[in-house]
Amino acid sequence: MQGGQTWHIGPDEIQRDLDRFLRYYSIERSHQGYLLKGRTPAPALMDALAIGELSDIVLSEEVNQPLPTAA
């Protein structure tokens, strides 16, 4: 089995893709762990800390664009 291959020209492109993945993993993708109960890690963390918003997460507009889906 082979995953997708992406070639990056520079560190800025690598950082952009890492930021996109972290946003997807932490904010968009639901998790199946028992304690998360289908929530994403970001809301679970907000609930655990009893806060309404994670102000330290600053997402650039470029990162906010959806990730391409596998064909």
BAKEDREN-36727 format. One line per field, with one value per atom (N, C-alpha, C): residue in one letter; atom name; x, y, z. Coordinates in Angstrom, 3 decimals, padded with zeros to 6 digits. Layout:
residues N
res A,...;
atom CA,...;
u X,...;
v Y,...;
w Z,...;
END
This chain:
residues 71
res M,M,M,Q,Q,Q,G,G,G,G,G,G,Q,Q,Q,T,T,T,W,W,W,H,H,H,I,I,I,G,G,G,P,P,P,D,D,D,E,E,E,I,I,I,Q,Q,Q,R,R,R,D,D,D,L,L,L,D,D,D,R,R,R,F,F,F,L,L,L,R,R,R,Y,Y,Y,Y,Y,Y,S,S,S,I,I,I,E,E,E,R,R,R,S,S,S,H,H,H,Q,Q,Q,G,G,G,Y,Y,Y,L,L,L,L,L,L,K,K,K,G,G,G,R,R,R,T,T,T,P,P,P,A,A,A,P,P,P,A,A,A,L,L,L,M,M,M,D,D,D,A,A,A,L,L,L,A,A,A,I,I,I,G,G,G,E,E,E,L,L,L,S,S,S,D,D,D,I,I,I,V,V,V,L,L,L,S,S,S,E,E,E,E,E,E,V,V,V,N,N,N,Q,Q,Q,P,P,P,L,L,L,P,P,P,T,T,T,A,A,A,A,A,A;
atom N,CA,C,N,CA,C,N,CA,C,N,CA,C,N,CA,C,N,CA,C,N,CA,C,N,CA,C,N,CA,C,N,CA,C,N,CA,C,N,CA,C,N,CA,C,N,CA,C,N,CA,C,N,CA,C,N,CA,C,N,CA,C,N,CA,C,N,CA,C,N,CA,C,N,CA,C,N,CA,C,N,CA,C,N,CA,C,N,CA,C,N,CA,C,N,CA,C,N,CA,C,N,CA,C,N,CA,C,N,CA,C,N,CA,C,N,CA,C,N,CA,C,N,CA,C,N,CA,C,N,CA,C,N,CA,C,N,CA,C,N,CA,C,N,CA,C,N,CA,C,N,CA,C,N,CA,C,N,CA,C,N,CA,C,N,CA,C,N,CA,C,N,CA,C,N,CA,C,N,CA,C,N,CA,C,N,CA,C,N,CA,C,N,CA,C,N,CA,C,N,CA,C,N,CA,C,N,CA,C,N,CA,C,N,CA,C,N,CA,C,N,CA,C,N,CA,C,N,CA,C,N,CA,C,N,CA,C,N,CA,C,N,CA,C,N,CA,C;
u 000.851,000.000,000.898,000.528,001.326,000.459,000.966,000.246,000.523,-000.109,000.105,001.508,002.018,003.344,003.220,003.775,003.778,005.215,005.613,006.958,006.879,007.707,007.728,008.976,008.810,009.938,010.744,010.076,010.799,010.130,010.759,010.216,008.859,008.583,007.279,006.145,006.360,005.339,005.163,006.247,006.168,005.382,005.690,004.994,003.514,003.179,001.778,001.027,001.616,000.946,000.855,001.872,001.800,000.704,000.603,-000.449,-001.830,-001.980,-003.267,-003.616,-002.626,-002.885,-003.267,-002.529,-002.829,-004.216,-004.620,-005.966,-006.999,-006.783,-007.708,-007.788,-006.631,-006.580,-007.174,-006.902,-007.312,-008.681,-009.148,-010.372,-011.486,-011.150,-012.186,-012.514,-011.509,-011.686,-012.173,-013.314,-013.783,-012.923,-012.765,-011.929,-012.803,-012.329,-013.133,-012.694,-011.789,-011.348,-012.480,-012.458,-013.534,-013.761,-012.703,-012.850,-013.252,-012.926,-013.299,-014.751,-015.294,-016.704,-017.099,-016.254,-016.557,-016.184,-015.746,-015.343,-013.936,-013.578,-012.202,-011.382,-010.056,-009.239,-009.407,-009.608,-009.710,-010.900,-012.136,-013.244,-013.078,-012.480,-012.248,-011.303,-010.283,-009.354,-010.057,-010.883,-011.616,-012.530,-013.201,-014.062,-013.242,-012.102,-011.266,-010.714,-010.421,-009.880,-010.972,-012.225,-013.376,-013.200,-012.788,-012.662,-013.539,-013.898,-014.790,-014.081,-012.798,-012.090,-010.602,-009.965,-008.515,-007.883,-007.574,-007.076,-005.658,-004.908,-003.540,-003.468,-004.562,-004.559,-004.896,-003.915,-004.119,-003.911,-004.962,-004.896,-004.917,-003.941,-003.922,-005.017,-005.366,-006.426,-006.045,-004.759,-004.299,-004.493,-004.278,-004.442,-005.909,-006.796,-008.221,-008.859,-008.170,-008.743,-008.747,-009.788,-009.894,-008.761,-008.433,-007.426,-008.011,-007.202,-007.712,-007.957,-008.977,-009.279,-008.539,-008.251,-007.547,-008.449,-007.855,-008.632,-008.723;
v -001.169,000.000,001.234,002.190,003.396,004.611,005.510,006.749,007.797,008.936,010.030,010.591,011.099,011.696,013.168,014.002,015.433,015.911,016.650,017.198,018.664,019.054,020.431,021.126,022.387,023.150,023.790,024.164,024.817,024.595,025.080,024.885,025.553,026.643,027.301,026.386,025.646,024.709,023.552,023.077,021.995,022.467,023.668,024.203,024.388,024.885,025.076,023.751,022.703,021.404,020.807,021.001,020.533,021.267,022.582,023.361,022.897,022.618,022.119,020.782,019.885,018.581,018.712,019.530,019.699,020.287,021.218,021.786,020.691,019.904,018.824,017.812,017.395,016.364,016.841,018.088,018.577,019.230,019.756,020.549,019.944,019.301,018.846,017.356,016.523,015.069,014.544,013.858,013.271,012.054,011.814,010.715,009.661,008.430,007.330,006.843,007.523,007.125,007.202,006.338,006.255,007.590,008.228,009.473,010.659,010.605,011.717,011.618,010.417,010.198,010.885,010.763,011.317,012.778,013.421,014.821,014.900,016.078,016.298,016.686,016.588,016.925,018.367,019.319,020.722,020.948,020.555,020.732,019.913,018.741,017.936,018.673,019.308,020.080,021.287,021.962,023.118,022.699,021.556,021.053,020.709,020.055,019.652,020.862,021.927,023.133,024.114,023.787,024.648,026.049,026.091,027.378,027.367,028.525,028.622,028.657,028.998,029.153,028.921,028.325,028.154,029.347,030.377,031.610,031.478,030.481,030.322,029.718,029.141,028.572,029.685,030.086,031.124,030.463,030.453,029.803,030.853,030.784,031.720,031.340,032.270,032.010,030.847,030.749,029.674,028.316,028.238,026.985,026.614,027.599,027.342,026.703,026.690,026.082,024.572,023.904,022.457,021.694,020.566,019.689,018.965,018.721,017.946,016.505,015.898,014.507,013.587,012.393,011.417,010.957,010.775,010.349,008.853;
w 000.000,000.000,000.000,-000.811,-000.918,-000.637,000.179,000.476,-000.581,-000.423,-001.360,-001.225,-002.321,-002.296,-002.642,-001.806,-002.049,-001.991,-002.999,-003.030,-002.640,-001.707,-001.234,-001.756,-002.140,-002.661,-001.531,-000.470,000.619,001.955,003.010,004.353,004.560,003.849,003.992,003.550,002.475,002.000,002.979,003.532,004.519,005.738,006.235,007.401,007.111,005.911,005.529,005.583,005.022,005.014,006.415,007.237,008.625,009.391,009.186,009.846,009.409,008.119,007.614,008.250,008.344,008.939,010.412,011.157,012.581,012.789,011.927,012.020,011.763,010.716,010.381,011.525,012.030,013.062,014.380,014.754,016.069,016.098,014.968,014.973,014.122,013.006,012.076,012.186,012.363,012.318,013.662,013.649,014.907,015.251,016.536,017.005,017.672,017.659,018.161,019.533,020.163,021.493,022.500,023.478,024.468,025.175,025.599,026.355,025.481,024.199,023.316,022.855,022.798,022.443,021.143,020.127,018.813,018.633,019.702,019.579,019.010,018.563,018.144,019.374,019.311,020.472,020.960,020.066,020.498,021.436,021.077,022.013,023.300,023.197,024.400,025.346,024.797,025.619,026.231,025.443,025.973,027.120,026.977,028.055,029.299,029.093,030.224,030.976,030.248,030.876,031.287,030.952,031.257,030.686,029.412,028.729,027.493,027.017,025.871,024.540,024.545,023.282,023.502,022.513,022.565,021.866,022.610,022.014,021.470,021.899,021.419,020.029,019.566,018.226,017.249,016.492,015.490,014.142,013.354,012.055,010.957,010.082,008.966,007.986,007.125,006.159,005.248,004.913,004.042,004.707,006.005,006.738,006.833,006.873,007.024,005.801,004.682,003.493,003.663,003.139,003.344,002.678,003.269,002.683,001.484,000.461,-000.674,-000.249,-000.800,-000.474,-001.428,-000.966,-001.799,-002.929,-004.085,-005.259,-005.333;
END
